[in-house]
Amino acid sequence: MDNSIYKIHLGAAECAVDLGDGSERGEYVSQDYILNRLGRPHRAISLMYCYYPLDKEWPQRISEACKDKEVSFAWDYPYDDYFTYKGGINGDLNDEPFRYMREIRAHGQDVILTLTIDPNVPDEHLVAVAKDLSTFGRMMLRINHECTGDWFSFTKRASYQQIADFYVKFNNILKEHAPNVKTILCAGGVEKPEDTQIEKEAEFADAVRATDVWSIDKYMALHWGWPYDVAEHGGNSHGRSAVKDVYDMAKRSRARFKELCGGTDKPMVLSELNADGDVTGAYEQADMMKLFCDMLKNDPDRWLSGFTMYQFRDRGRLGLEIEDPNDPNVGIEQPLMRTYRDIIHDSFFMPKITVSGNTELPIKLRWGGAEDAEGIAIPLNFEKDPVFCEVTFEEELNLMLELNGRWFYKSPKVKTIDLMSAFYDSRLTEAKGLTLKIFAPPASGENDPADGSDWQTNSYTAITKLPTIRIRYEAVEPSKDK
Protein backbone atom coordinates (compact mmCIF):
# COMPACT_ATOMS: atom_id res chain seq x y z
CA MET A 1 0.00 0.00 0.00
CA ASP A 2 1.36 3.42 -0.92
CA ASN A 3 0.31 6.65 0.74
CA SER A 4 -1.68 7.99 -2.22
CA ILE A 5 -5.45 8.10 -2.17
CA TYR A 6 -7.77 9.11 -4.97
CA LYS A 7 -11.14 10.74 -5.08
CA ILE A 8 -13.66 8.64 -7.04
CA HIS A 9 -17.23 9.02 -8.25
CA LEU A 10 -19.93 6.36 -8.34
CA GLY A 11 -22.23 6.92 -11.31
CA ALA A 12 -25.02 5.28 -13.24
CA ALA A 13 -24.73 2.01 -15.15
CA GLU A 14 -25.71 1.85 -18.80
CA CYS A 15 -28.68 -0.11 -17.50
CA ALA A 16 -29.28 -0.28 -13.75
CA VAL A 17 -30.37 -3.41 -11.92
CA ASP A 18 -32.85 -3.26 -9.05
CA LEU A 19 -34.16 -6.15 -6.97
CA GLY A 20 -37.55 -6.98 -5.48
CA ASP A 21 -37.32 -8.06 -1.85
CA GLY A 22 -40.59 -9.30 -0.40
CA SER A 23 -44.17 -9.13 -1.68
CA GLU A 24 -47.43 -11.07 -1.37
CA ARG A 25 -45.33 -14.07 -2.51
CA GLY A 26 -42.37 -13.90 -0.15
CA GLU A 27 -40.84 -12.33 2.93
CA TYR A 28 -38.19 -9.63 3.20
CA VAL A 29 -34.61 -10.95 3.22
CA SER A 30 -31.83 -9.01 4.94
CA GLN A 31 -29.46 -6.95 2.83
CA ASP A 32 -26.39 -8.60 4.36
CA TYR A 33 -27.59 -11.99 3.15
CA ILE A 34 -28.40 -10.72 -0.34
CA LEU A 35 -25.07 -8.88 -0.65
CA ASN A 36 -23.13 -11.98 0.32
CA ARG A 37 -25.08 -14.15 -2.12
CA LEU A 38 -24.78 -11.79 -5.08
CA GLY A 39 -21.48 -10.02 -4.40
CA ARG A 40 -22.59 -6.47 -5.19
CA PRO A 41 -25.28 -4.01 -4.13
CA HIS A 42 -28.16 -3.07 -6.43
CA ARG A 43 -29.07 0.41 -7.57
CA ALA A 44 -32.29 0.04 -5.58
CA ILE A 45 -34.30 -2.48 -3.60
CA SER A 46 -38.02 -2.64 -4.31
CA LEU A 47 -40.47 -3.06 -1.42
CA MET A 48 -44.21 -3.66 -1.87
CA TYR A 49 -46.79 -2.25 0.58
CA CYS A 50 -50.41 -1.14 0.66
CA TYR A 51 -52.30 1.69 2.40
CA TYR A 52 -56.05 1.33 2.96
CA PRO A 53 -56.49 3.20 6.26
CA LEU A 54 -60.27 3.71 5.84
CA ASP A 55 -61.01 -0.04 5.89
CA LYS A 56 -62.23 -1.72 9.07
CA GLU A 57 -59.55 -4.45 8.84
CA TRP A 58 -56.69 -1.93 8.69
CA PRO A 59 -53.80 -2.15 9.58
CA GLN A 60 -53.87 -5.95 9.57
CA ARG A 61 -52.46 -7.75 6.59
CA ILE A 62 -55.63 -8.66 4.76
CA SER A 63 -54.89 -12.37 4.33
CA GLU A 64 -54.52 -12.58 8.12
CA ALA A 65 -57.62 -10.53 8.81
CA CYS A 66 -59.64 -12.66 6.37
CA LYS A 67 -57.98 -16.03 6.90
CA ASP A 68 -61.36 -17.81 6.92
CA LYS A 69 -62.54 -16.15 3.69
CA GLU A 70 -62.95 -18.39 0.64
CA VAL A 71 -60.40 -17.12 -1.88
CA SER A 72 -59.65 -18.49 -5.35
CA PHE A 73 -57.43 -15.68 -6.66
CA ALA A 74 -54.61 -13.75 -5.04
CA TRP A 75 -56.45 -10.42 -5.26
CA ASP A 76 -59.89 -11.53 -4.04
CA TYR A 77 -59.47 -9.91 -0.62
CA PRO A 78 -61.06 -6.57 0.36
CA TYR A 79 -57.68 -4.91 -0.20
CA ASP A 80 -54.33 -5.95 -1.64
CA ASP A 81 -52.44 -8.66 0.23
CA TYR A 82 -49.20 -6.74 0.57
CA PHE A 83 -47.47 -5.86 3.81
CA THR A 84 -49.29 -2.90 5.34
CA TYR A 85 -47.69 0.54 5.37
CA LYS A 86 -47.51 1.57 9.03
CA GLY A 87 -46.84 5.26 8.38
CA GLY A 88 -49.29 7.97 7.39
CA ILE A 89 -51.49 9.81 9.86
CA ASN A 90 -50.55 8.78 13.44
CA GLY A 91 -48.12 6.27 11.93
CA ASP A 92 -45.12 4.54 13.48
CA LEU A 93 -41.85 5.30 11.68
CA ASN A 94 -40.12 2.51 13.60
CA ASP A 95 -42.33 -0.11 11.97
CA GLU A 96 -42.54 -1.39 8.40
CA PRO A 97 -41.44 -0.40 5.84
CA PHE A 98 -39.17 2.17 7.47
CA ARG A 99 -36.77 -0.15 9.26
CA TYR A 100 -36.19 -1.99 5.97
CA MET A 101 -35.76 1.29 4.10
CA ARG A 102 -33.08 2.33 6.59
CA GLU A 103 -31.24 -0.97 6.15
CA ILE A 104 -31.38 -0.71 2.37
CA ARG A 105 -29.94 2.81 2.34
CA ALA A 106 -27.25 2.02 4.92
CA HIS A 107 -26.13 -0.73 2.52
CA GLY A 108 -25.55 1.76 -0.29
CA GLN A 109 -28.79 1.24 -2.21
CA ASP A 110 -31.76 3.45 -3.00
CA VAL A 111 -35.33 2.52 -2.11
CA ILE A 112 -38.15 1.86 -4.56
CA LEU A 113 -41.38 1.77 -2.58
CA THR A 114 -44.40 0.31 -4.34
CA LEU A 115 -47.55 1.52 -2.59
CA THR A 116 -51.09 0.61 -3.53
CA ILE A 117 -53.38 3.21 -1.99
CA ASP A 118 -57.11 3.66 -1.64
CA PRO A 119 -57.73 6.52 -4.11
CA ASN A 120 -60.48 7.82 -1.81
CA VAL A 121 -58.22 8.77 1.10
CA PRO A 122 -58.31 12.51 1.94
CA ASP A 123 -55.32 14.62 0.91
CA GLU A 124 -54.03 14.85 4.48
CA HIS A 125 -53.13 11.17 4.26
CA LEU A 126 -51.04 11.80 1.15
CA VAL A 127 -49.28 14.73 2.81
CA ALA A 128 -48.48 12.52 5.82
CA VAL A 129 -47.03 9.80 3.58
CA ALA A 130 -44.95 12.37 1.71
CA LYS A 131 -43.53 13.70 4.98
CA ASP A 132 -42.73 10.12 6.05
CA LEU A 133 -40.52 9.74 2.97
CA SER A 134 -38.84 13.13 3.04
CA THR A 135 -35.72 11.92 4.89
CA PHE A 136 -34.94 8.88 2.73
CA GLY A 137 -32.88 10.57 0.05
CA ARG A 138 -33.21 9.87 -3.65
CA MET A 139 -35.88 7.22 -3.41
CA MET A 140 -38.58 6.31 -5.93
CA LEU A 141 -42.27 5.78 -5.24
CA ARG A 142 -44.36 3.56 -7.51
CA ILE A 143 -47.97 4.58 -6.89
CA ASN A 144 -50.85 2.18 -7.67
CA HIS A 145 -48.89 0.10 -10.13
CA GLU A 146 -50.37 -1.89 -13.01
CA CYS A 147 -53.03 0.81 -12.90
CA THR A 148 -54.68 -0.09 -16.20
CA GLY A 149 -55.44 -3.62 -14.96
CA ASP A 150 -58.47 -4.74 -12.96
CA TRP A 151 -57.08 -6.96 -10.20
CA PHE A 152 -55.92 -4.57 -7.49
CA SER A 153 -58.43 -3.25 -4.98
CA PHE A 154 -57.90 0.38 -5.97
CA THR A 155 -59.20 -0.39 -9.49
CA LYS A 156 -62.49 -1.57 -7.95
CA ARG A 157 -62.92 1.61 -5.88
CA ALA A 158 -62.56 4.26 -8.58
CA SER A 159 -62.76 4.77 -12.33
CA TYR A 160 -59.58 4.72 -14.39
CA GLN A 161 -59.87 8.49 -14.85
CA GLN A 162 -60.13 8.93 -11.08
CA ILE A 163 -57.10 6.67 -10.56
CA ALA A 164 -55.12 8.73 -13.07
CA ASP A 165 -56.20 12.01 -11.47
CA PHE A 166 -55.26 10.61 -8.05
CA TYR A 167 -51.79 9.81 -9.39
CA VAL A 168 -51.26 13.38 -10.64
CA LYS A 169 -52.52 14.82 -7.35
CA PHE A 170 -50.23 12.64 -5.23
CA ASN A 171 -47.31 13.41 -7.56
CA ASN A 172 -47.85 17.13 -6.96
CA ILE A 173 -48.10 16.68 -3.19
CA LEU A 174 -44.78 14.82 -3.20
CA LYS A 175 -43.12 17.62 -5.15
CA GLU A 176 -44.15 20.03 -2.38
CA HIS A 177 -43.47 17.95 0.73
CA ALA A 178 -40.85 15.39 -0.40
CA PRO A 179 -38.97 16.75 -3.44
CA ASN A 180 -36.36 14.03 -2.91
CA VAL A 181 -38.86 11.41 -4.12
CA LYS A 182 -39.26 10.55 -7.80
CA THR A 183 -42.52 9.00 -8.93
CA ILE A 184 -42.89 5.91 -11.14
CA LEU A 185 -46.01 5.50 -13.25
CA CYS A 186 -46.49 1.79 -13.98
CA ALA A 187 -49.22 1.58 -16.60
CA GLY A 188 -50.19 -0.55 -19.56
CA GLY A 189 -48.12 -0.12 -22.69
CA VAL A 190 -48.52 -0.56 -26.42
CA GLU A 191 -49.40 -4.23 -26.40
CA LYS A 192 -49.47 -5.10 -30.12
CA PRO A 193 -47.23 -3.90 -32.97
CA GLU A 194 -50.27 -2.55 -34.81
CA ASP A 195 -51.46 -0.53 -31.78
CA THR A 196 -50.74 3.21 -31.77
CA GLN A 197 -51.66 4.02 -28.16
CA ILE A 198 -50.88 2.77 -24.68
CA GLU A 199 -53.63 1.01 -22.81
CA LYS A 200 -56.30 3.50 -21.59
CA GLU A 201 -54.30 6.36 -23.03
CA ALA A 202 -57.10 8.92 -22.83
CA GLU A 203 -57.34 8.50 -19.07
CA PHE A 204 -53.62 8.28 -18.26
CA ALA A 205 -52.01 10.73 -20.71
CA ASP A 206 -51.72 13.48 -18.09
CA ALA A 207 -50.20 11.02 -15.60
CA VAL A 208 -47.63 10.02 -18.24
CA ARG A 209 -46.69 13.70 -18.53
CA ALA A 210 -46.63 14.35 -14.78
CA THR A 211 -44.57 11.39 -13.62
CA ASP A 212 -40.78 11.36 -13.24
CA VAL A 213 -40.25 7.81 -14.51
CA TRP A 214 -42.17 5.65 -17.00
CA SER A 215 -42.63 1.95 -16.32
CA ILE A 216 -44.44 -1.21 -17.26
CA ASP A 217 -44.54 -4.64 -15.59
CA LYS A 218 -44.07 -7.42 -18.10
CA TYR A 219 -43.36 -11.05 -17.33
CA MET A 220 -42.03 -13.24 -20.11
CA ALA A 221 -43.93 -16.10 -18.49
CA LEU A 222 -46.32 -15.95 -15.54
CA HIS A 223 -48.56 -18.29 -13.58
CA TRP A 224 -51.10 -15.76 -12.30
CA GLY A 225 -53.26 -18.49 -10.77
CA TRP A 226 -50.59 -19.20 -8.12
CA PRO A 227 -51.02 -20.43 -5.40
CA TYR A 228 -54.60 -21.60 -5.99
CA ASP A 229 -53.90 -24.00 -8.84
CA VAL A 230 -51.03 -25.75 -10.59
CA ALA A 231 -49.89 -24.63 -14.03
CA GLU A 232 -50.35 -27.54 -16.42
CA HIS A 233 -50.48 -27.83 -20.22
CA GLY A 234 -53.87 -26.68 -21.46
CA GLY A 235 -54.62 -24.61 -18.38
CA ASN A 236 -55.89 -21.02 -18.48
CA SER A 237 -54.16 -19.47 -15.45
CA HIS A 238 -50.73 -19.01 -16.99
CA GLY A 239 -49.08 -17.69 -20.12
CA ARG A 240 -45.77 -17.41 -21.91
CA SER A 241 -44.44 -14.98 -24.53
CA ALA A 242 -41.43 -14.97 -26.80
CA VAL A 243 -38.61 -12.96 -25.24
CA LYS A 244 -38.34 -10.74 -28.31
CA ASP A 245 -42.06 -9.95 -28.19
CA VAL A 246 -41.76 -8.74 -24.62
CA TYR A 247 -38.64 -6.76 -25.47
CA ASP A 248 -40.27 -5.09 -28.47
CA MET A 249 -43.47 -4.33 -26.54
CA ALA A 250 -41.55 -2.57 -23.77
CA LYS A 251 -39.47 -0.59 -26.26
CA ARG A 252 -42.41 0.66 -28.31
CA SER A 253 -44.26 1.54 -25.08
CA ARG A 254 -41.40 3.78 -24.11
CA ALA A 255 -41.52 5.42 -27.54
CA ARG A 256 -45.23 6.19 -27.09
CA PHE A 257 -44.68 7.60 -23.59
CA LYS A 258 -42.15 9.98 -25.11
CA GLU A 259 -44.57 11.01 -27.87
CA LEU A 260 -47.21 11.81 -25.25
CA CYS A 261 -44.70 14.16 -23.62
CA GLY A 262 -44.04 16.04 -26.84
CA GLY A 263 -40.65 14.41 -27.32
CA THR A 264 -39.43 15.12 -23.78
CA ASP A 265 -37.36 12.20 -22.55
CA LYS A 266 -37.66 10.56 -19.15
CA PRO A 267 -36.17 7.43 -17.62
CA MET A 268 -37.91 4.19 -18.55
CA VAL A 269 -37.78 1.14 -16.28
CA LEU A 270 -39.30 -2.32 -16.12
CA SER A 271 -40.51 -2.49 -12.53
CA GLU A 272 -41.12 -6.25 -12.51
CA LEU A 273 -39.30 -8.55 -14.90
CA ASN A 274 -38.83 -12.32 -14.84
CA ALA A 275 -40.03 -15.58 -16.35
CA ASP A 276 -42.06 -17.81 -14.04
CA GLY A 277 -40.46 -21.17 -13.38
CA ASP A 278 -43.97 -22.59 -12.82
CA VAL A 279 -44.43 -22.24 -16.59
CA THR A 280 -40.94 -22.64 -18.03
CA GLY A 281 -39.12 -24.84 -15.55
CA ALA A 282 -35.96 -23.70 -13.81
CA TYR A 283 -33.52 -23.93 -16.72
CA GLU A 284 -35.51 -22.09 -19.38
CA GLN A 285 -36.38 -19.42 -16.81
CA ALA A 286 -32.67 -18.60 -16.55
CA ASP A 287 -32.22 -18.79 -20.34
CA MET A 288 -35.01 -16.27 -20.94
CA MET A 289 -33.56 -13.72 -18.55
CA LYS A 290 -30.15 -14.06 -20.16
CA LEU A 291 -31.61 -13.63 -23.64
CA PHE A 292 -33.49 -10.48 -22.62
CA CYS A 293 -30.36 -8.96 -21.09
CA ASP A 294 -28.29 -9.89 -24.14
CA MET A 295 -30.82 -8.02 -26.28
CA LEU A 296 -30.39 -4.95 -24.09
CA LYS A 297 -26.60 -5.09 -24.37
CA ASN A 298 -26.66 -5.52 -28.13
CA ASP A 299 -29.24 -2.83 -28.82
CA PRO A 300 -27.54 0.47 -29.80
CA ASP A 301 -30.65 2.36 -28.60
CA ARG A 302 -30.05 2.88 -24.90
CA TRP A 303 -33.78 3.07 -24.21
CA LEU A 304 -34.01 1.38 -20.80
CA SER A 305 -32.68 3.01 -17.61
CA GLY A 306 -33.08 -0.08 -15.46
CA PHE A 307 -35.12 -3.15 -14.57
CA THR A 308 -36.23 -4.76 -11.33
CA MET A 309 -35.64 -8.47 -10.96
CA TYR A 310 -38.76 -9.91 -9.32
CA GLN A 311 -37.77 -11.22 -6.81
CA PHE A 312 -35.00 -12.46 -4.50
CA ARG A 313 -36.86 -15.18 -2.56
CA ASP A 314 -40.29 -16.43 -3.57
CA ARG A 315 -42.74 -18.98 -2.24
CA GLY A 316 -43.47 -19.91 -5.84
CA ARG A 317 -40.99 -20.05 -8.71
CA LEU A 318 -40.48 -16.34 -9.39
CA GLY A 319 -37.35 -15.95 -7.29
CA LEU A 320 -33.60 -16.33 -7.39
CA GLU A 321 -34.33 -18.55 -4.41
CA ILE A 322 -37.41 -20.60 -3.56
CA GLU A 323 -38.49 -20.34 0.05
CA ASP A 324 -37.92 -23.65 1.83
CA PRO A 325 -41.43 -24.90 2.76
CA ASN A 326 -39.99 -26.35 5.97
CA ASP A 327 -38.39 -23.08 7.10
CA PRO A 328 -39.26 -19.67 5.59
CA ASN A 329 -35.89 -18.30 6.71
CA VAL A 330 -34.08 -20.64 4.32
CA GLY A 331 -33.80 -20.11 0.58
CA ILE A 332 -33.14 -22.78 -2.05
CA GLU A 333 -30.97 -21.38 -4.85
CA GLN A 334 -32.34 -21.74 -8.37
CA PRO A 335 -30.32 -21.91 -11.62
CA LEU A 336 -31.51 -18.33 -12.23
CA MET A 337 -29.32 -17.18 -9.32
CA ARG A 338 -26.08 -18.05 -11.11
CA THR A 339 -27.30 -16.56 -14.39
CA TYR A 340 -28.45 -13.38 -12.67
CA ARG A 341 -25.17 -13.08 -10.77
CA ASP A 342 -23.32 -13.20 -14.08
CA ILE A 343 -25.67 -10.59 -15.55
CA ILE A 344 -25.26 -8.06 -12.76
CA HIS A 345 -21.46 -8.40 -12.82
CA ASP A 346 -21.36 -7.58 -16.52
CA SER A 347 -19.93 -4.08 -17.01
CA PHE A 348 -23.08 -3.02 -18.89
CA PHE A 349 -25.13 -3.43 -15.71
CA MET A 350 -22.47 -2.21 -13.25
CA PRO A 351 -22.33 1.34 -11.88
CA LYS A 352 -19.48 3.36 -13.34
CA ILE A 353 -16.66 4.31 -10.97
CA THR A 354 -14.35 7.06 -12.22
CA VAL A 355 -11.26 8.69 -10.71
CA SER A 356 -11.42 12.46 -10.33
CA GLY A 357 -7.93 13.13 -8.96
CA ASN A 358 -5.67 12.85 -5.94
CA THR A 359 -6.91 13.80 -2.50
CA GLU A 360 -5.87 13.52 1.13
CA LEU A 361 -7.38 13.05 4.56
CA PRO A 362 -9.34 14.37 6.32
CA ILE A 363 -12.04 14.28 3.67
CA LYS A 364 -15.82 14.61 3.66
CA LEU A 365 -17.49 12.02 1.45
CA ARG A 366 -20.83 12.81 -0.18
CA TRP A 367 -23.52 10.17 -0.64
CA GLY A 368 -26.19 11.27 -3.07
CA GLY A 369 -27.40 7.80 -3.93
CA ALA A 370 -26.44 4.65 -5.76
CA GLU A 371 -25.94 6.61 -8.99
CA ASP A 372 -24.20 9.67 -7.56
CA ALA A 373 -21.71 9.36 -4.72
CA GLU A 374 -18.15 10.47 -3.96
CA GLY A 375 -15.67 8.14 -2.32
CA ILE A 376 -11.98 7.37 -2.08
CA ALA A 377 -9.75 4.67 -3.55
CA ILE A 378 -6.65 3.30 -1.84
CA PRO A 379 -4.08 1.63 -4.15
CA LEU A 380 -2.95 -1.85 -3.05
CA ASN A 381 -0.10 -3.79 -4.65
CA PHE A 382 -0.46 -7.56 -4.42
CA GLU A 383 2.67 -9.65 -4.92
CA LYS A 384 0.54 -12.72 -5.71
CA ASP A 385 -2.71 -14.35 -4.67
CA PRO A 386 -3.20 -13.62 -0.95
CA VAL A 387 -3.93 -16.09 1.81
CA PHE A 388 -5.11 -13.37 4.19
CA CYS A 389 -6.55 -9.95 3.33
CA GLU A 390 -8.46 -7.84 5.80
CA VAL A 391 -9.08 -4.19 6.57
CA THR A 392 -9.45 -2.56 10.00
CA PHE A 393 -10.93 0.86 10.73
CA GLU A 394 -10.45 2.84 13.95
CA GLU A 395 -13.39 5.16 13.30
CA GLU A 396 -17.03 4.11 13.68
CA LEU A 397 -18.01 4.53 10.05
CA ASN A 398 -20.81 3.12 7.92
CA LEU A 399 -19.14 2.05 4.67
CA MET A 400 -19.51 0.16 1.43
CA LEU A 401 -16.20 -1.29 0.24
CA GLU A 402 -15.21 -2.75 -3.14
CA LEU A 403 -12.13 -4.81 -3.98
CA ASN A 404 -11.47 -6.92 -7.08
CA GLY A 405 -15.12 -6.64 -8.15
CA ARG A 406 -16.56 -7.80 -4.81
CA TRP A 407 -18.50 -5.47 -2.49
CA PHE A 408 -18.60 -5.53 1.31
CA TYR A 409 -20.64 -3.73 3.97
CA LYS A 410 -19.11 -2.37 7.17
CA SER A 411 -21.52 -1.22 9.87
CA PRO A 412 -20.37 1.47 12.32
CA LYS A 413 -19.63 -0.91 15.22
CA VAL A 414 -17.67 -3.40 13.10
CA LYS A 415 -13.95 -2.70 12.97
CA THR A 416 -12.50 -5.45 10.74
CA ILE A 417 -13.78 -6.84 7.45
CA ASP A 418 -12.32 -10.00 5.92
CA LEU A 419 -11.81 -9.24 2.21
CA MET A 420 -10.69 -12.70 1.12
CA SER A 421 -13.96 -13.54 -0.63
CA ALA A 422 -12.93 -10.96 -3.23
CA PHE A 423 -10.42 -13.57 -4.46
CA TYR A 424 -12.26 -16.87 -4.13
CA ASP A 425 -13.75 -16.65 -7.64
CA SER A 426 -11.10 -14.29 -9.07
CA ARG A 427 -7.76 -15.58 -7.85
CA LEU A 428 -4.65 -13.66 -8.82
CA THR A 429 -2.24 -15.48 -11.10
CA GLU A 430 0.47 -12.82 -10.92
CA ALA A 431 1.40 -9.61 -9.15
CA LYS A 432 -1.34 -7.06 -9.58
CA GLY A 433 -2.33 -3.59 -8.45
CA LEU A 434 -5.88 -3.21 -7.15
CA THR A 435 -7.73 -0.42 -5.39
CA LEU A 436 -9.84 -0.62 -2.26
CA LYS A 437 -12.80 1.65 -2.96
CA ILE A 438 -14.71 3.23 -0.07
CA PHE A 439 -18.11 4.94 -0.06
CA ALA A 440 -20.09 6.20 2.94
CA PRO A 441 -23.90 5.93 2.75
CA PRO A 442 -25.79 7.30 5.78
CA ALA A 443 -25.40 5.07 8.81
CA SER A 444 -28.96 5.68 10.00
CA GLY A 445 -30.38 5.13 6.52
CA GLU A 446 -31.85 8.63 6.62
CA ASN A 447 -30.56 12.04 5.56
CA ASP A 448 -29.87 14.64 8.25
CA PRO A 449 -31.11 18.25 7.98
CA ALA A 450 -27.90 19.27 9.74
CA ASP A 451 -25.97 18.39 6.57
CA GLY A 452 -27.00 21.66 4.92
CA SER A 453 -29.37 23.03 2.32
CA ASP A 454 -29.06 19.95 0.09
CA TRP A 455 -29.74 17.49 2.92
CA GLN A 456 -32.73 15.82 1.25
CA THR A 457 -30.61 14.61 -1.66
CA ASN A 458 -27.13 14.36 -0.13
CA SER A 459 -25.59 13.11 3.10
CA TYR A 460 -21.99 13.63 4.24
CA THR A 461 -19.48 11.57 6.25
CA ALA A 462 -16.03 12.69 7.40
CA ILE A 463 -13.09 10.27 7.26
CA THR A 464 -9.96 11.33 9.11
CA LYS A 465 -7.87 8.15 9.26
CA LEU A 466 -6.86 5.54 6.72
CA PRO A 467 -7.63 1.93 7.63
CA THR A 468 -4.97 -0.66 8.41
CA ILE A 469 -4.77 -3.32 5.71
CA ARG A 470 -3.31 -6.74 6.47
CA ILE A 471 -2.16 -8.79 3.46
CA ARG A 472 -0.29 -12.08 3.86
CA TYR A 473 0.75 -14.58 1.20
CA GLU A 474 1.50 -17.65 3.30
CA ALA A 475 -0.19 -19.58 6.07
CA VAL A 476 0.56 -18.38 9.60
CA GLU A 477 2.22 -21.73 10.27
CA PRO A 478 3.71 -23.81 7.42
CA SER A 479 2.14 -27.12 6.52
CA LYS A 480 3.46 -30.15 8.36
CA ASP A 481 2.03 -32.53 5.75
CA LYS A 482 4.76 -32.15 3.16
Protein Blocks (a to p, Z undefined) as FASTA:
>chain_A
ZZbdcdddddddfbdcdddeddjkbccddfklmmmmnopacfbdcddddddfkbmkbccd
fklmmmmbccfbfklcfbdcbdcdfehjhiafkbcfklmmmmmmmnopacdddddddfkb
cfklmmmmmmmmmmnojadddehihklbckbmklmmbcfklmmmmmmmmmmmmmmmmmmb
ccdddddddfbfkbcbdehklmmmmmmmmpmbdcddddfbdcfkbckbccdehiakbccd
dfklmmmmmmmmmmmmmmmnnopacddddfbgcddfklnommlmmmmmmmmmmmmmmpmb
lfbfbdcdddfbdcblmbfbdcdfkbmkbccddfklmmmmmmmmpfklpccdddebdcdd
ddddddfbjkbccddddddddfbdcfbdcdddfbdcdddddeehiacdddfklmbdcfkl
mmmmmccfbdcddddddddddfklpacfknojklmmoccdddfbdcdddddfbdfbdcfk
ZZ
